[in-house]
């Protein structure tokens, strides 16, 4: 296998990880704005239901963006 292809795939994966983290941050901030309560305060108060919803947002965004990255590597 050519080293150039390996390097290109690695850089594409690193860029995908950075993009995924940015989308997760934007998704959390959007969720925090839409809800009538302070999400960070609720998480610090150990509100389990808010934690489950925020975790679901991160998992959903991670799966969606991860599939895009995985399809791009093929």
PQR file with spaces between the fields and no chain letter, atoms N, CA, C, O and H, PARSE charges and radii, in Angstrom:
ATOM       1  N    UNK     1       0.847   -1.182    0.000 -0.4000 1.5000
ATOM       2  CA   UNK     1       0.000    0.000    0.000 -0.0000 2.0000
ATOM       3  C    UNK     1       0.888    1.239    0.000  0.5500 1.7000
ATOM       4  O    UNK     1       1.954    1.264    0.615 -0.5500 1.4000
ATOM       5  N    UNK     2       0.436    2.228   -0.682 -0.4000 1.5000
ATOM       6  CA   UNK     2       1.205    3.454   -0.809 -0.0000 2.0000
ATOM       7  C    UNK     2       1.119    4.291    0.470  0.5500 1.7000
ATOM       8  O    UNK     2       0.050    4.413    1.068 -0.5500 1.4000
ATOM       9  H    UNK     2      -0.430    2.208   -1.181  0.4000 1.0000
ATOM      10  N    UNK     3       2.237    4.857    0.877 -0.4000 1.5000
ATOM      11  CA   UNK     3       2.281    5.654    2.108 -0.0000 2.0000
ATOM      12  C    UNK     3       1.429    6.910    1.991  0.5500 1.7000
ATOM      13  O    UNK     3       0.873    7.374    2.986 -0.5500 1.4000
ATOM      14  H    UNK     3       3.105    4.758    0.391  0.4000 1.0000
ATOM      15  N    UNK     4       1.322    7.460    0.802 -0.4000 1.5000
ATOM      16  CA   UNK     4       0.508    8.662    0.602 -0.0000 2.0000
ATOM      17  C    UNK     4      -0.959    8.429    0.895  0.5500 1.7000
ATOM      18  O    UNK     4      -1.634    9.302    1.441 -0.5500 1.4000
ATOM      19  H    UNK     4       1.774    7.083   -0.007  0.4000 1.0000
ATOM      20  N    UNK     5      -1.455    7.255    0.536 -0.4000 1.5000
ATOM      21  CA   UNK     5      -2.855    6.924    0.801 -0.0000 2.0000
ATOM      22  C    UNK     5      -3.087    6.769    2.294  0.5500 1.7000
ATOM      23  O    UNK     5      -4.111    7.209    2.817 -0.5500 1.4000
ATOM      24  H    UNK     5      -0.907    6.546    0.093  0.4000 1.0000
ATOM      25  N    UNK     6      -2.141    6.148    2.979 -0.4000 1.5000
ATOM      26  CA   UNK     6      -2.258    5.964    4.425 -0.0000 2.0000
ATOM      27  C    UNK     6      -2.257    7.315    5.137  0.5500 1.7000
ATOM      28  O    UNK     6      -3.064    7.543    6.038 -0.5500 1.4000
ATOM      29  H    UNK     6      -1.309    5.791    2.554  0.4000 1.0000
ATOM      30  N    UNK     7      -1.370    8.194    4.745 -0.4000 1.5000
ATOM      31  CA   UNK     7      -1.295    9.527    5.361 -0.0000 2.0000
ATOM      32  C    UNK     7      -2.573   10.317    5.081  0.5500 1.7000
ATOM      33  O    UNK     7      -3.097   10.988    5.970 -0.5500 1.4000
ATOM      34  H    UNK     7      -0.714    8.009    4.013  0.4000 1.0000
ATOM      35  N    UNK     8      -3.072   10.236    3.849 -0.4000 1.5000
ATOM      36  CA   UNK     8      -4.297   10.952    3.495 -0.0000 2.0000
ATOM      37  C    UNK     8      -5.484   10.444    4.313  0.5500 1.7000
ATOM      38  O    UNK     8      -6.296   11.238    4.788 -0.5500 1.4000
ATOM      39  H    UNK     8      -2.646    9.691    3.127  0.4000 1.0000
ATOM      40  N    UNK     9      -5.586    9.123    4.477 -0.4000 1.5000
ATOM      41  CA   UNK     9      -6.671    8.561    5.288 -0.0000 2.0000
ATOM      42  C    UNK     9      -6.546    8.966    6.750  0.5500 1.7000
ATOM      43  O    UNK     9      -7.545    9.254    7.410 -0.5500 1.4000
ATOM      44  H    UNK     9      -4.927    8.479    4.091  0.4000 1.0000
ATOM      45  N    UNK    10      -5.303    8.987    7.256 -0.4000 1.5000
ATOM      46  CA   UNK    10      -5.095    9.400    8.649 -0.0000 2.0000
ATOM      47  C    UNK    10      -5.494   10.858    8.850  0.5500 1.7000
ATOM      48  O    UNK    10      -6.171   11.188    9.824 -0.5500 1.4000
ATOM      49  H    UNK    10      -4.492    8.753    6.720  0.4000 1.0000
ATOM      50  N    UNK    11      -5.083   11.726    7.942 -0.4000 1.5000
ATOM      51  CA   UNK    11      -5.444   13.142    8.050 -0.0000 2.0000
ATOM      52  C    UNK    11      -6.950   13.342    7.921  0.5500 1.7000
ATOM      53  O    UNK    11      -7.528   14.189    8.602 -0.5500 1.4000
ATOM      54  H    UNK    11      -4.533   11.459    7.150  0.4000 1.0000
ATOM      55  N    UNK    12      -7.581   12.566    7.051 -0.4000 1.5000
ATOM      56  CA   UNK    12      -9.033   12.642    6.894 -0.0000 2.0000
ATOM      57  C    UNK    12      -9.727   12.212    8.186  0.5500 1.7000
ATOM      58  O    UNK    12     -10.715   12.826    8.589 -0.5500 1.4000
ATOM      59  H    UNK    12      -7.112   11.878    6.498  0.4000 1.0000
ATOM      60  N    UNK    13      -9.222   11.168    8.835 -0.4000 1.5000
ATOM      61  CA   UNK    13      -9.804   10.698   10.084 -0.0000 2.0000
ATOM      62  C    UNK    13      -9.619   11.725   11.199  0.5500 1.7000
ATOM      63  O    UNK    13     -10.538   11.961   11.983 -0.5500 1.4000
ATOM      64  H    UNK    13      -8.420   10.669    8.508  0.4000 1.0000
ATOM      65  N    UNK    14      -8.439   12.334   11.273 -0.4000 1.5000
ATOM      66  CA   UNK    14      -8.185   13.362   12.298 -0.0000 2.0000
ATOM      67  C    UNK    14      -9.105   14.559   12.075  0.5500 1.7000
ATOM      68  O    UNK    14      -9.682   15.090   13.024 -0.5500 1.4000
ATOM      69  H    UNK    14      -7.692   12.142   10.635  0.4000 1.0000
ATOM      70  N    UNK    15      -9.240   14.980   10.825 -0.4000 1.5000
ATOM      71  CA   UNK    15     -10.157   16.074   10.508 -0.0000 2.0000
ATOM      72  C    UNK    15     -11.590   15.698   10.879  0.5500 1.7000
ATOM      73  O    UNK    15     -12.347   16.540   11.362 -0.5500 1.4000
ATOM      74  H    UNK    15      -8.771   14.549   10.054  0.4000 1.0000
ATOM      75  N    UNK    16     -11.962   14.450   10.659 -0.4000 1.5000
ATOM      76  CA   UNK    16     -13.309   13.984   11.009 -0.0000 2.0000
ATOM      77  C    UNK    16     -13.548   14.008   12.507  0.5500 1.7000
ATOM      78  O    UNK    16     -14.637   14.364   12.958 -0.5500 1.4000
ATOM      79  H    UNK    16     -11.347   13.766   10.267  0.4000 1.0000
ATOM      80  N    UNK    17     -12.541   13.633   13.282 -0.4000 1.5000
ATOM      81  CA   UNK    17     -12.674   13.673   14.739 -0.0000 2.0000
ATOM      82  C    UNK    17     -12.855   15.110   15.224  0.5500 1.7000
ATOM      83  O    UNK    17     -13.703   15.378   16.074 -0.5500 1.4000
ATOM      84  H    UNK    17     -11.657   13.344   12.916  0.4000 1.0000
ATOM      85  N    UNK    18     -12.069   16.018   14.692 -0.4000 1.5000
ATOM      86  CA   UNK    18     -12.198   17.427   15.073 -0.0000 2.0000
ATOM      87  C    UNK    18     -13.570   17.962   14.696  0.5500 1.7000
ATOM      88  O    UNK    18     -14.198   18.678   15.476 -0.5500 1.4000
ATOM      89  H    UNK    18     -11.379   15.800   14.001  0.4000 1.0000
ATOM      90  N    UNK    19     -14.031   17.616   13.505 -0.4000 1.5000
ATOM      91  CA   UNK    19     -15.348   18.048   13.057 -0.0000 2.0000
ATOM      92  C    UNK    19     -16.448   17.452   13.931  0.5500 1.7000
ATOM      93  O    UNK    19     -17.427   18.131   14.242 -0.5500 1.4000
ATOM      94  H    UNK    19     -13.521   17.034   12.872  0.4000 1.0000
ATOM      95  N    UNK    20     -16.298   16.198   14.329 -0.4000 1.5000
ATOM      96  CA   UNK    20     -17.280   15.558   15.204 -0.0000 2.0000
ATOM      97  C    UNK    20     -17.357   16.267   16.544  0.5500 1.7000
ATOM      98  O    UNK    20     -18.451   16.514   17.052 -0.5500 1.4000
ATOM      99  H    UNK    20     -15.503   15.647   14.077  0.4000 1.0000
ATOM     100  N    UNK    21     -16.215   16.594   17.121 -0.4000 1.5000
ATOM     101  CA   UNK    21     -16.204   17.300   18.405 -0.0000 2.0000
ATOM     102  C    UNK    21     -16.852   18.679   18.295  0.5500 1.7000
ATOM     103  O    UNK    21     -17.550   19.116   19.210 -0.5500 1.4000
ATOM     104  H    UNK    21     -15.326   16.394   16.708  0.4000 1.0000
ATOM     105  N    UNK    22     -16.621   19.353   17.186 -0.4000 1.5000
ATOM     106  CA   UNK    22     -17.247   20.662   16.981 -0.0000 2.0000
ATOM     107  C    UNK    22     -18.758   20.521   16.886  0.5500 1.7000
ATOM     108  O    UNK    22     -19.497   21.303   17.485 -0.5500 1.4000
ATOM     109  H    UNK    22     -16.054   18.998   16.443  0.4000 1.0000
ATOM     110  N    UNK    23     -19.226   19.512   16.125 -0.4000 1.5000
ATOM     111  CA   UNK    23     -20.670   19.293   16.009 -0.0000 2.0000
ATOM     112  C    UNK    23     -21.287   18.915   17.349  0.5500 1.7000
ATOM     113  O    UNK    23     -22.410   19.323   17.647 -0.5500 1.4000
ATOM     114  H    UNK    23     -18.626   18.877   15.639  0.4000 1.0000
ATOM     115  N    UNK    24     -20.575   18.148   18.156 -0.4000 1.5000
ATOM     116  CA   UNK    24     -21.091   17.794   19.475 -0.0000 2.0000
ATOM     117  C    UNK    24     -21.204   19.026   20.367  0.5500 1.7000
ATOM     118  O    UNK    24     -22.178   19.169   21.106 -0.5500 1.4000
ATOM     119  H    UNK    24     -19.663   17.817   17.914  0.4000 1.0000
ATOM     120  N    UNK    25     -20.224   19.907   20.304 -0.4000 1.5000
ATOM     121  CA   UNK    25     -20.269   21.136   21.085 -0.0000 2.0000
ATOM     122  C    UNK    25     -21.423   22.027   20.635  0.5500 1.7000
ATOM     123  O    UNK    25     -22.148   22.579   21.462 -0.5500 1.4000
ATOM     124  H    UNK    25     -19.433   19.790   19.704  0.4000 1.0000
ATOM     125  N    UNK    26     -21.590   22.166   19.313 -0.4000 1.5000
ATOM     126  CA   UNK    26     -22.688   22.979   18.780 -0.0000 2.0000
ATOM     127  C    UNK    26     -24.032   22.362   19.165  0.5500 1.7000
ATOM     128  O    UNK    26     -24.961   23.082   19.529 -0.5500 1.4000
ATOM     129  H    UNK    26     -21.001   21.717   18.640  0.4000 1.0000
ATOM     130  N    UNK    27     -24.141   21.039   19.088 -0.4000 1.5000
ATOM     131  CA   UNK    27     -25.386   20.367   19.467 -0.0000 2.0000
ATOM     132  C    UNK    27     -25.728   20.576   20.934  0.5500 1.7000
ATOM     133  O    UNK    27     -26.889   20.798   21.279 -0.5500 1.4000
ATOM     134  H    UNK    27     -23.387   20.454   18.792  0.4000 1.0000
ATOM     135  N    UNK    28     -24.721   20.504   21.798 -0.4000 1.5000
ATOM     136  CA   UNK    28     -24.964   20.735   23.224 -0.0000 2.0000
ATOM     137  C    UNK    28     -25.382   22.178   23.477  0.5500 1.7000
ATOM     138  O    UNK    28     -26.313   22.429   24.244 -0.5500 1.4000
ATOM     139  H    UNK    28     -23.778   20.323   21.518  0.4000 1.0000
ATOM     140  N    UNK    29     -24.704   23.124   22.841 -0.4000 1.5000
ATOM     141  CA   UNK    29     -25.057   24.536   23.031 -0.0000 2.0000
ATOM     142  C    UNK    29     -26.471   24.825   22.517  0.5500 1.7000
ATOM     143  O    UNK    29     -27.215   25.584   23.138 -0.5500 1.4000
ATOM     144  H    UNK    29     -23.949   22.920   22.219  0.4000 1.0000
ATOM     145  N    UNK    30     -26.838   24.220   21.387 -0.4000 1.5000
ATOM     146  CA   UNK    30     -28.182   24.393   20.851 -0.0000 2.0000
ATOM     147  C    UNK    30     -29.220   23.797   21.791  0.5500 1.7000
ATOM     148  O    UNK    30     -30.262   24.408   22.032 -0.5500 1.4000
ATOM     149  H    UNK    30     -26.233   23.603   20.883  0.4000 1.0000
ATOM     150  N    UNK    31     -28.948   22.618   22.321 -0.4000 1.5000
ATOM     151  CA   UNK    31     -29.855   22.001   23.290 -0.0000 2.0000
ATOM     152  C    UNK    31     -29.985   22.868   24.534  0.5500 1.7000
ATOM     153  O    UNK    31     -31.078   22.999   25.086 -0.5500 1.4000
ATOM     154  H    UNK    31     -28.102   22.122   22.126  0.4000 1.0000
ATOM     155  N    UNK    32     -28.881   23.460   24.981 -0.4000 1.5000
ATOM     156  CA   UNK    32     -28.905   24.316   26.166 -0.0000 2.0000
ATOM     157  C    UNK    32     -29.746   25.566   25.932  0.5500 1.7000
ATOM     158  O    UNK    32     -30.416   26.045   26.847 -0.5500 1.4000
ATOM     159  H    UNK    32     -27.993   23.353   24.533  0.4000 1.0000
ATOM     160  N    UNK    33     -29.714   26.094   24.712 -0.4000 1.5000
ATOM     161  CA   UNK    33     -30.525   27.278   24.400 -0.0000 2.0000
ATOM     162  C    UNK    33     -32.007   26.966   24.271  0.5500 1.7000
ATOM     163  O    UNK    33     -32.855   27.773   24.652 -0.5500 1.4000
ATOM     164  H    UNK    33     -29.170   25.705   23.968  0.4000 1.0000
ATOM     165  N    UNK    34     -32.316   25.788   23.730 -0.4000 1.5000
ATOM     166  CA   UNK    34     -33.709   25.430   23.464 -0.0000 2.0000
ATOM     167  C    UNK    34     -34.451   25.098   24.757  0.5500 1.7000
ATOM     168  O    UNK    34     -35.632   25.416   24.894 -0.5500 1.4000
ATOM     169  H    UNK    34     -31.627   25.132   23.420  0.4000 1.0000
ATOM     170  N    UNK    35     -33.774   24.471   25.690 -0.4000 1.5000
ATOM     171  CA   UNK    35     -34.439   24.064   26.926 -0.0000 2.0000
ATOM     172  C    UNK    35     -34.616   25.263   27.863  0.5500 1.7000
ATOM     173  O    UNK    35     -33.788   26.174   27.872 -0.5500 1.4000
ATOM     174  H    UNK    35     -32.814   24.213   25.578  0.4000 1.0000
ATOM     175  N    UNK    36     -35.701   25.260   28.654 -0.4000 1.5000
ATOM     176  CA   UNK    36     -35.952   26.400   29.544 -0.0000 2.0000
ATOM     177  C    UNK    36     -35.108   26.392   30.814  0.5500 1.7000
ATOM     178  O    UNK    36     -35.225   27.308   31.627 -0.5500 1.4000
ATOM     179  H    UNK    36     -36.373   24.520   28.647  0.4000 1.0000
ATOM     180  N    UNK    37     -34.270   25.391   31.004 -0.4000 1.5000
ATOM     181  CA   UNK    37     -33.435   25.307   32.202 -0.0000 2.0000
ATOM     182  C    UNK    37     -31.961   25.311   31.804  0.5500 1.7000
ATOM     183  O    UNK    37     -31.620   25.098   30.641 -0.5500 1.4000
ATOM     184  H    UNK    37     -34.175   24.646   30.344  0.4000 1.0000
ATOM     185  N    UNK    38     -31.098   25.555   32.781 -0.4000 1.5000
ATOM     186  CA   UNK    38     -29.660   25.556   32.552 -0.0000 2.0000
ATOM     187  C    UNK    38     -29.151   24.123   32.600  0.5500 1.7000
ATOM     188  O    UNK    38     -29.112   23.505   33.664 -0.5500 1.4000
ATOM     189  H    UNK    38     -31.376   25.728   33.726  0.4000 1.0000
ATOM     190  N    UNK    39     -28.766   23.603   31.450 -0.4000 1.5000
ATOM     191  CA   UNK    39     -28.353   22.205   31.349 -0.0000 2.0000
ATOM     192  C    UNK    39     -27.114   21.928   32.195  0.5500 1.7000
ATOM     193  O    UNK    39     -27.048   20.899   32.868 -0.5500 1.4000
ATOM     194  H    UNK    39     -28.798   24.105   30.585  0.4000 1.0000
ATOM     195  N    UNK    40     -26.148   22.815   32.173 -0.4000 1.5000
ATOM     196  CA   UNK    40     -24.918   22.601   32.944 -0.0000 2.0000
ATOM     197  C    UNK    40     -25.215   22.534   34.443  0.5500 1.7000
ATOM     198  O    UNK    40     -24.638   21.714   35.157 -0.5500 1.4000
ATOM     199  H    UNK    40     -26.202   23.651   31.627  0.4000 1.0000
ATOM     200  N    UNK    41     -26.112   23.392   34.915 -0.4000 1.5000
ATOM     201  CA   UNK    41     -26.465   23.376   36.333 -0.0000 2.0000
ATOM     202  C    UNK    41     -27.193   22.082   36.694  0.5500 1.7000
ATOM     203  O    UNK    41     -26.948   21.494   37.747 -0.5500 1.4000
ATOM     204  H    UNK    41     -26.582   24.058   34.335  0.4000 1.0000
ATOM     205  N    UNK    42     -28.082   21.651   35.815 -0.4000 1.5000
ATOM     206  CA   UNK    42     -28.803   20.398   36.069 -0.0000 2.0000
ATOM     207  C    UNK    42     -27.846   19.198   36.095  0.5500 1.7000
ATOM     208  O    UNK    42     -28.009   18.284   36.904 -0.5500 1.4000
ATOM     209  H    UNK    42     -28.281   22.129   34.959  0.4000 1.0000
ATOM     210  N    UNK    43     -26.859   19.211   35.211 -0.4000 1.5000
ATOM     211  CA   UNK    43     -25.875   18.122   35.211 -0.0000 2.0000
ATOM     212  C    UNK    43     -25.018   18.143   36.473  0.5500 1.7000
ATOM     213  O    UNK    43     -24.678   17.094   37.021 -0.5500 1.4000
ATOM     214  H    UNK    43     -26.727   19.953   34.555  0.4000 1.0000
ATOM     215  N    UNK    44     -24.674   19.344   36.927 -0.4000 1.5000
ATOM     216  CA   UNK    44     -23.867   19.431   38.152 -0.0000 2.0000
ATOM     217  C    UNK    44     -24.680   19.046   39.386  0.5500 1.7000
ATOM     218  O    UNK    44     -24.119   18.634   40.402 -0.5500 1.4000
ATOM     219  H    UNK    44     -24.951   20.196   36.482  0.4000 1.0000
ATOM     220  N    UNK    45     -26.017   19.185   39.294 -0.4000 1.5000
ATOM     221  CA   UNK    45     -26.899   18.764   40.396 -0.0000 2.0000
ATOM     222  C    UNK    45     -27.260   17.286   40.310  0.5500 1.7000
ATOM     223  O    UNK    45     -28.132   16.819   41.043 -0.5500 1.4000
ATOM     224  H    UNK    45     -26.473   19.520   38.469  0.4000 1.0000
ATOM     225  N    UNK    46     -26.597   16.544   39.422 -0.4000 1.5000
ATOM     226  CA   UNK    46     -26.793   15.100   39.245 -0.0000 2.0000
ATOM     227  C    UNK    46     -28.209   14.738   38.810  0.5500 1.7000
ATOM     228  O    UNK    46     -28.779   13.760   39.294 -0.5500 1.4000
ATOM     229  H    UNK    46     -25.888   16.924   38.827  0.4000 1.0000
ATOM     230  N    UNK    47     -28.774   15.524   37.900 -0.4000 1.5000
ATOM     231  CA   UNK    47     -30.086   15.212   37.336 -0.0000 2.0000
ATOM     232  C    UNK    47     -29.895   14.109   36.292  0.5500 1.7000
ATOM     233  O    UNK    47     -29.344   14.342   35.216 -0.5500 1.4000
ATOM     234  H    UNK    47     -28.311   16.318   37.507  0.4000 1.0000
ATOM     235  N    UNK    48     -30.357   12.918   36.628 -0.4000 1.5000
ATOM     236  CA   UNK    48     -30.126   11.742   35.787 -0.0000 2.0000
ATOM     237  C    UNK    48     -30.812   11.873   34.439  0.5500 1.7000
ATOM     238  O    UNK    48     -30.237   11.498   33.418 -0.5500 1.4000
ATOM     239  H    UNK    48     -30.805   12.729   37.502  0.4000 1.0000
ATOM     240  N    UNK    49     -32.032   12.398   34.417 -0.4000 1.5000
ATOM     241  CA   UNK    49     -32.774   12.476   33.153 -0.0000 2.0000
ATOM     242  C    UNK    49     -32.095   13.427   32.162  0.5500 1.7000
ATOM     243  O    UNK    49     -32.057   13.143   30.965 -0.5500 1.4000
ATOM     244  H    UNK    49     -32.500   12.702   35.247  0.4000 1.0000
ATOM     245  N    UNK    50     -31.571   14.525   32.639 -0.4000 1.5000
ATOM     246  CA   UNK    50     -30.843   15.446   31.753 -0.0000 2.0000
ATOM     247  C    UNK    50     -29.561   14.793   31.265  0.5500 1.7000
ATOM     248  O    UNK    50     -29.171   14.974   30.111 -0.5500 1.4000
ATOM     249  H    UNK    50     -31.602   14.756   33.611  0.4000 1.0000
ATOM     250  N    UNK    51     -28.912   14.043   32.124 -0.4000 1.5000
ATOM     251  CA   UNK    51     -27.698   13.337   31.724 -0.0000 2.0000
ATOM     252  C    UNK    51     -27.957   12.311   30.640  0.5500 1.7000
ATOM     253  O    UNK    51     -27.151   12.158   29.722 -0.5500 1.4000
ATOM     254  H    UNK    51     -29.229   13.896   33.061  0.4000 1.0000
ATOM     255  N    UNK    52     -29.074   11.606   30.738 -0.4000 1.5000
ATOM     256  CA   UNK    52     -29.422   10.618   29.718 -0.0000 2.0000
ATOM     257  C    UNK    52     -29.690   11.302   28.383  0.5500 1.7000
ATOM     258  O    UNK    52     -29.254   10.819   27.338 -0.5500 1.4000
ATOM     259  H    UNK    52     -29.729   11.730   31.483  0.4000 1.0000
ATOM     260  N    UNK    53     -30.405   12.423   28.416 -0.4000 1.5000
ATOM     261  CA   UNK    53     -30.714   13.136   27.171 -0.0000 2.0000
ATOM     262  C    UNK    53     -29.443   13.702   26.536  0.5500 1.7000
ATOM     263  O    UNK    53     -29.261   13.589   25.324 -0.5500 1.4000
ATOM     264  H    UNK    53     -30.759   12.814   29.266  0.4000 1.0000
ATOM     265  N    UNK    54     -28.579   14.297   27.319 -0.4000 1.5000
ATOM     266  CA   UNK    54     -27.332   14.853   26.789 -0.0000 2.0000
ATOM     267  C    UNK    54     -26.441   13.729   26.247  0.5500 1.7000
ATOM     268  O    UNK    54     -25.822   13.877   25.193 -0.5500 1.4000
ATOM     269  H    UNK    54     -28.726   14.389   28.304  0.4000 1.0000
ATOM     270  N    UNK    55     -26.382   12.631   26.956 -0.4000 1.5000
ATOM     271  CA   UNK    55     -25.617   11.485   26.460 -0.0000 2.0000
ATOM     272  C    UNK    55     -26.174   10.956   25.148  0.5500 1.7000
ATOM     273  O    UNK    55     -25.418   10.562   24.260 -0.5500 1.4000
ATOM     274  H    UNK    55     -26.885   12.510   27.812  0.4000 1.0000
ATOM     275  N    UNK    56     -27.495   10.949   25.028 -0.4000 1.5000
ATOM     276  CA   UNK    56     -28.129   10.505   23.783 -0.0000 2.0000
ATOM     277  C    UNK    56     -27.805   11.442   22.628  0.5500 1.7000
ATOM     278  O    UNK    56     -27.610   10.993   21.498 -0.5500 1.4000
ATOM     279  H    UNK    56     -28.109   11.269   25.749  0.4000 1.0000
ATOM     280  N    UNK    57     -27.748   12.732   22.903 -0.4000 1.5000
ATOM     281  CA   UNK    57     -27.374   13.700   21.872 -0.0000 2.0000
ATOM     282  C    UNK    57     -25.953   13.407   21.385  0.5500 1.7000
ATOM     283  O    UNK    57     -25.700   13.383   20.180 -0.5500 1.4000
ATOM     284  H    UNK    57     -27.907   13.097   23.820  0.4000 1.0000
ATOM     285  N    UNK    58     -25.030   13.186   22.320 -0.4000 1.5000
ATOM     286  CA   UNK    58     -23.641   12.914   21.948 -0.0000 2.0000
ATOM     287  C    UNK    58     -23.515   11.602   21.172  0.5500 1.7000
ATOM     288  O    UNK    58     -22.764   11.527   20.200 -0.5500 1.4000
ATOM     289  H    UNK    58     -25.236   13.206   23.299  0.4000 1.0000
ATOM     290  N    UNK    59     -24.238   10.581   21.593 -0.4000 1.5000
ATOM     291  CA   UNK    59     -24.181    9.294   20.890 -0.0000 2.0000
ATOM     292  C    UNK    59     -24.754    9.429   19.487  0.5500 1.7000
ATOM     293  O    UNK    59     -24.171    8.924   18.528 -0.5500 1.4000
ATOM     294  H    UNK    59     -24.849   10.642   22.383  0.4000 1.0000
ATOM     295  N    UNK    60     -25.894   10.105   19.358 -0.4000 1.5000
ATOM     296  CA   UNK    60     -26.514   10.287   18.047 -0.0000 2.0000
ATOM     297  C    UNK    60     -25.639   11.067   17.090  0.5500 1.7000
ATOM     298  O    UNK    60     -25.472   10.676   15.934 -0.5500 1.4000
ATOM     299  H    UNK    60     -26.368   10.515   20.138  0.4000 1.0000
ATOM     300  N    UNK    61     -25.078   12.166   17.564 -0.4000 1.5000
ATOM     301  CA   UNK    61     -24.188   12.948   16.703 -0.0000 2.0000
ATOM     302  C    UNK    61     -22.927   12.168   16.361  0.5500 1.7000
ATOM     303  O    UNK    61     -22.434   12.241   15.235 -0.5500 1.4000
ATOM     304  H    UNK    61     -25.213   12.483   18.503  0.4000 1.0000
ATOM     305  N    UNK    62     -22.404   11.424   17.329 -0.4000 1.5000
ATOM     306  CA   UNK    62     -21.209   10.640   17.081 -0.0000 2.0000
ATOM     307  C    UNK    62     -21.436    9.558   16.037  0.5500 1.7000
ATOM     308  O    UNK    62     -20.581    9.323   15.183 -0.5500 1.4000
ATOM     309  H    UNK    62     -22.805   11.365   18.243  0.4000 1.0000
ATOM     310  N    UNK    63     -22.582    8.903   16.106 -0.4000 1.5000
ATOM     311  CA   UNK    63     -22.892    7.870   15.117 -0.0000 2.0000
ATOM     312  C    UNK    63     -23.054    8.489   13.737  0.5500 1.7000
ATOM     313  O    UNK    63     -22.509    7.973   12.761 -0.5500 1.4000
ATOM     314  H    UNK    63     -23.276    9.094   16.800  0.4000 1.0000
ATOM     315  N    UNK    64     -23.795    9.588   13.644 -0.4000 1.5000
ATOM     316  CA   UNK    64     -24.043   10.213   12.355 -0.0000 2.0000
ATOM     317  C    UNK    64     -22.762   10.685   11.710  0.5500 1.7000
ATOM     318  O    UNK    64     -22.512   10.378   10.544 -0.5500 1.4000
ATOM     319  H    UNK    64     -24.237   10.007   14.437  0.4000 1.0000
ATOM     320  N    UNK    65     -21.950   11.420   12.431 -0.4000 1.5000
ATOM     321  CA   UNK    65     -20.718   11.945   11.853 -0.0000 2.0000
ATOM     322  C    UNK    65     -19.711   10.818   11.638  0.5500 1.7000
ATOM     323  O    UNK    65     -18.947   10.846   10.673 -0.5500 1.4000
ATOM     324  H    UNK    65     -22.153   11.670   13.377  0.4000 1.0000
ATOM     325  N    UNK    66     -19.703    9.826   12.530 -0.4000 1.5000
ATOM     326  CA   UNK    66     -18.813    8.691   12.350 -0.0000 2.0000
ATOM     327  C    UNK    66     -19.109    7.898   11.088  0.5500 1.7000
ATOM     328  O    UNK    66     -18.196    7.405   10.426 -0.5500 1.4000
ATOM     329  H    UNK    66     -20.323    9.803   13.314  0.4000 1.0000
ATOM     330  N    UNK    67     -20.386    7.778   10.759 -0.4000 1.5000
ATOM     331  CA   UNK    67     -20.737    7.095    9.515 -0.0000 2.0000
ATOM     332  C    UNK    67     -20.253    7.878    8.297  0.5500 1.7000
ATOM     333  O    UNK    67     -19.799    7.292    7.315 -0.5500 1.4000
ATOM     334  H    UNK    67     -21.128    8.179   11.296  0.4000 1.0000
ATOM     335  N    UNK    68     -20.352    9.187    8.367 -0.4000 1.5000
ATOM     336  CA   UNK    68     -19.862   10.008    7.253 -0.0000 2.0000
ATOM     337  C    UNK    68     -18.359    9.846    7.104  0.5500 1.7000
ATOM     338  O    UNK    68     -17.854    9.735    5.987 -0.5500 1.4000
ATOM     339  H    UNK    68     -20.721    9.663    9.165  0.4000 1.0000
ATOM     340  N    UNK    69     -17.644    9.831    8.211 -0.4000 1.5000
ATOM     341  CA   UNK    69     -16.189    9.654    8.164 -0.0000 2.0000
ATOM     342  C    UNK    69     -15.850    8.274    7.629  0.5500 1.7000
ATOM     343  O    UNK    69     -14.973    8.131    6.777 -0.5500 1.4000
ATOM     344  H    UNK    69     -18.053    9.921    9.119  0.4000 1.0000
ATOM     345  N    UNK    70     -16.547    7.254    8.129 -0.4000 1.5000
ATOM     346  CA   UNK    70     -16.282    5.892    7.684 -0.0000 2.0000
ATOM     347  C    UNK    70     -16.556    5.698    6.199  0.5500 1.7000
ATOM     348  O    UNK    70     -15.810    4.994    5.519 -0.5500 1.4000
ATOM     349  H    UNK    70     -17.259    7.370    8.821  0.4000 1.0000
ATOM     350  N    UNK    71     -17.601    6.304    5.700 -0.4000 1.5000
ATOM     351  CA   UNK    71     -17.912    6.197    4.275 -0.0000 2.0000
ATOM     352  C    UNK    71     -16.860    6.913    3.440  0.5500 1.7000
ATOM     353  O    UNK    71     -16.556    6.491    2.325 -0.5500 1.4000
ATOM     354  H    UNK    71     -18.207    6.876    6.253  0.4000 1.0000
ATOM     355  N    UNK    72     -16.306    7.986    3.973 -0.4000 1.5000
ATOM     356  CA   UNK    72     -15.287    8.736    3.239 -0.0000 2.0000
ATOM     357  C    UNK    72     -13.959    8.006    3.157  0.5500 1.7000
ATOM     358  O    UNK    72     -13.185    8.240    2.229 -0.5500 1.4000
ATOM     359  H    UNK    72     -16.553    8.329    4.880  0.4000 1.0000
ATOM     360  N    UNK    73     -13.679    7.121    4.114 -0.4000 1.5000
ATOM     361  CA   UNK    73     -12.417    6.385    4.111 -0.0000 2.0000
ATOM     362  C    UNK    73     -12.415    5.245    3.104  0.5500 1.7000
ATOM     363  O    UNK    73     -11.358    4.717    2.761 -0.5500 1.4000
ATOM     364  H    UNK    73     -14.307    6.931    4.868  0.4000 1.0000
ATOM     365  N    UNK    74     -13.576    4.872    2.639 -0.4000 1.5000
ATOM     366  CA   UNK    74     -13.641    3.754    1.659 -0.0000 2.0000
ATOM     367  C    UNK    74     -13.412    4.241    0.315  0.5500 1.7000
ATOM     368  O    UNK    74     -13.426    3.460   -0.636 -0.5500 1.4000
ATOM     369  H    UNK    74     -14.436    5.301    2.918  0.4000 1.0000
